[in-house]
Amino acid sequence: MSTQTNIASAAIHVVGQYNDAGKTLVGAYRTGVQRLLGGAASRYSEFLGNRQIPMVSEQIKANLIGAQEKVHGFLSNRLDIDTSRIVNAMDRVAAGTTSGIETVANRVAQIESPAATTVLNALSAVNQPFATVSVQIADRIVAGTKQIEARVSGTEEAAPVRTVKAKVAAAKKPVRRAARKAA
């Protein structure tokens, strides 16, 4: 029954990796939006602070900057709350899925019928390569999301983006069909 255990552990590993990848992407999203909000706030404050705008006093500028800071704080707070809820939901789904996989694996391990054991071993042997590939794919996805997170947070030196030149297809000449006369 070790093959079933391998498939179950591979499935649990894949669920955990996808959960980690999802949480990493949510974290990257949070970081990116925080950077966007921070950049907009600083540009707005800099714009108002460095300009002489007719009919706008320093008090009005200060009020506008204060209002913008309140909006920034509200949006940042909502972002944190909403992304935390998403992460919690992802954790609950992963925990439920893992629990289900463990329950099925335990039930399969309790089967004592020789015929059922033979069938399960055959199915496991067929599905083991798929489980191995799934684990490898999940590991690569997690590695990719870590790169995305590093790039969004600005901690990684951005590699130059490859430019792929597409071949332009020649335009096809429209076909004209002569109208047929009814005889």
C-alpha positions as CSV (number, residue, x, y, z in Angstrom):
1,M,0.0,0.0,0.0
2,S,3.0,2.3,-0.1
3,T,2.1,3.4,-3.6
4,Q,-1.2,4.8,-2.3
5,T,0.7,6.5,0.4
6,N,3.0,8.1,-2.1
7,I,0.1,9.3,-4.2
8,A,-1.7,10.7,-1.1
9,S,1.5,12.4,0.1
10,A,2.0,13.8,-3.4
11,A,-1.5,15.1,-3.5
12,I,-1.1,16.7,-0.1
13,H,2.2,18.3,-1.2
14,V,0.5,19.7,-4.3
15,V,-2.3,21.2,-2.3
16,G,0.2,22.7,0.1
17,Q,2.3,24.1,-2.8
18,Y,-0.7,25.6,-4.6
19,N,-1.8,27.1,-1.3
20,D,1.6,28.7,-0.8
21,A,1.6,29.9,-4.4
22,G,-1.8,31.5,-3.9
23,K,-0.7,33.2,-0.7
24,T,2.5,34.4,-2.4
25,L,0.5,35.9,-5.2
26,V,-1.9,37.6,-2.8
27,G,1.1,39.0,-0.9
28,A,2.6,40.2,-4.2
29,Y,-0.7,41.8,-5.0
30,R,-0.8,43.5,-1.6
31,T,2.7,44.8,-2.0
32,G,2.1,46.1,-5.5
33,V,-1.1,47.9,-4.6
34,Q,0.6,49.4,-1.5
35,R,3.5,50.6,-3.7
36,L,0.9,52.0,-6.1
37,L,-1.0,53.8,-3.4
38,G,2.2,55.1,-1.8
39,G,3.5,56.4,-5.1
40,A,0.3,58.1,-5.9
41,A,0.1,59.7,-2.5
42,S,3.7,61.0,-2.6
43,R,3.2,62.4,-6.1
44,Y,0.0,64.1,-5.1
45,S,1.6,65.7,-2.1
46,E,4.6,66.7,-4.0
47,F,2.5,68.2,-6.8
48,L,0.4,70.3,-4.4
49,G,3.4,71.3,-2.2
50,N,5.6,72.5,-5.1
51,R,3.0,74.4,-7.1
52,Q,1.6,77.8,-6.8
53,I,-2.0,77.3,-7.8
54,P,-4.1,80.4,-8.2
55,M,-6.9,80.9,-5.6
56,V,-5.6,77.9,-3.5
57,S,-4.2,78.9,-0.2
58,E,-1.7,76.9,1.9
59,Q,-4.6,75.9,4.2
60,I,-6.6,74.5,1.3
61,K,-3.5,72.6,0.1
62,A,-3.0,71.2,3.6
63,N,-6.7,70.1,3.7
64,L,-6.4,68.4,0.3
65,I,-3.2,66.6,1.4
66,G,-4.9,65.6,4.6
67,A,-8.0,64.3,2.7
68,Q,-5.7,62.4,0.4
69,E,-3.9,60.8,3.4
70,K,-7.2,59.7,4.9
71,V,-8.2,58.1,1.6
72,H,-4.8,56.4,1.4
73,G,-5.2,55.1,4.9
74,F,-8.7,53.8,4.2
75,L,-7.7,52.0,1.0
76,S,-4.6,50.5,2.6
77,N,-6.7,49.3,5.6
78,R,-9.3,47.7,3.2
79,L,-6.5,46.1,1.2
80,D,-5.0,44.5,4.3
81,I,-8.4,43.3,5.6
82,D,-9.5,41.9,2.2
83,T,-6.3,40.1,1.4
84,S,-6.2,38.7,4.9
85,R,-9.7,37.3,4.4
86,I,-8.6,35.8,1.1
87,V,-5.6,34.1,2.7
88,N,-7.7,32.7,5.5
89,A,-10.2,31.3,3.0
90,M,-7.4,29.7,1.0
91,D,-6.0,28.1,4.2
92,R,-9.5,26.7,5.1
93,V,-9.9,25.2,1.6
94,A,-6.4,23.7,1.7
95,A,-7.0,22.3,5.2
96,G,-10.3,20.8,4.1
97,T,-8.8,19.3,1.0
98,T,-5.8,17.9,2.9
99,S,-8.2,16.4,5.4
100,G,-10.2,14.8,2.7
101,I,-7.1,13.3,1.0
102,E,-6.0,11.9,4.3
103,T,-9.4,10.4,5.0
104,V,-9.5,8.7,1.6
105,A,-6.0,7.4,2.0
106,N,-6.8,6.0,5.5
107,R,-9.9,4.2,4.1
108,V,-8.0,2.8,1.2
109,A,-5.3,1.5,3.6
110,Q,-8.0,-0.4,5.6
111,I,-9.1,-2.4,2.5
112,E,-8.1,-6.1,3.1
113,S,-9.7,-7.8,0.0
114,P,-7.0,-9.3,-2.2
115,A,-8.9,-8.4,-5.4
116,A,-9.5,-4.8,-4.3
117,T,-5.8,-4.5,-3.3
118,T,-4.7,-5.8,-6.7
119,V,-6.9,-3.2,-8.5
120,L,-5.8,-0.4,-6.2
121,N,-2.1,-1.3,-6.8
122,A,-2.7,-1.4,-10.5
123,L,-4.4,2.0,-10.4
124,S,-1.7,3.4,-8.2
125,A,1.0,2.2,-10.5
126,V,-0.7,3.9,-13.5
127,N,-1.2,7.2,-11.6
128,Q,2.1,7.4,-9.8
129,P,3.9,9.1,-12.8
130,F,1.1,11.7,-12.9
131,A,1.5,12.4,-9.2
132,T,5.2,12.8,-9.6
133,V,4.7,15.3,-12.5
134,S,2.1,17.1,-10.5
135,V,4.5,17.6,-7.7
136,Q,7.2,18.9,-10.0
137,I,4.7,21.3,-11.6
138,A,3.5,22.6,-8.2
139,D,7.2,23.2,-7.1
140,R,7.9,25.2,-10.3
141,I,4.7,27.2,-9.9
142,V,5.8,28.1,-6.3
143,A,9.2,29.1,-7.5
144,G,7.7,31.3,-10.2
145,T,5.4,33.0,-7.7
146,K,8.4,33.7,-5.5
147,Q,10.0,35.4,-8.4
148,I,6.9,37.4,-9.1
149,E,6.8,38.4,-5.4
150,A,10.4,39.5,-5.4
151,R,10.0,41.5,-8.6
152,V,6.9,43.3,-7.3
153,S,8.5,44.1,-4.0
154,G,11.5,45.5,-5.7
155,T,14.0,43.2,-3.9
156,E,15.1,41.4,-7.0
157,E,17.2,42.9,-9.7
158,A,14.8,42.9,-12.7
159,A,16.1,40.8,-15.5
160,P,15.7,42.3,-18.9
161,V,12.6,41.3,-20.7
162,R,13.1,39.3,-23.8
163,T,11.5,40.9,-26.9
164,V,10.0,38.4,-29.3
165,K,9.5,39.6,-32.8
166,A,6.5,38.2,-34.4
167,K,6.3,37.7,-38.1
168,V,3.7,39.8,-39.8
169,A,1.4,37.7,-41.9
170,A,0.9,39.0,-45.4
171,A,-2.6,40.4,-45.9
172,K,-4.8,38.3,-48.0
173,K,-6.5,39.8,-50.9
174,P,-10.3,39.5,-50.7
175,V,-11.8,37.1,-53.1
176,R,-14.4,38.6,-55.4
177,R,-17.1,36.4,-56.6
178,A,-19.1,37.2,-59.7
179,A,-22.9,37.3,-59.2
180,R,-24.7,34.6,-61.1
181,K,-27.7,35.3,-63.1
182,A,-30.7,33.1,-62.7
183,A,-31.7,31.5,-65.9
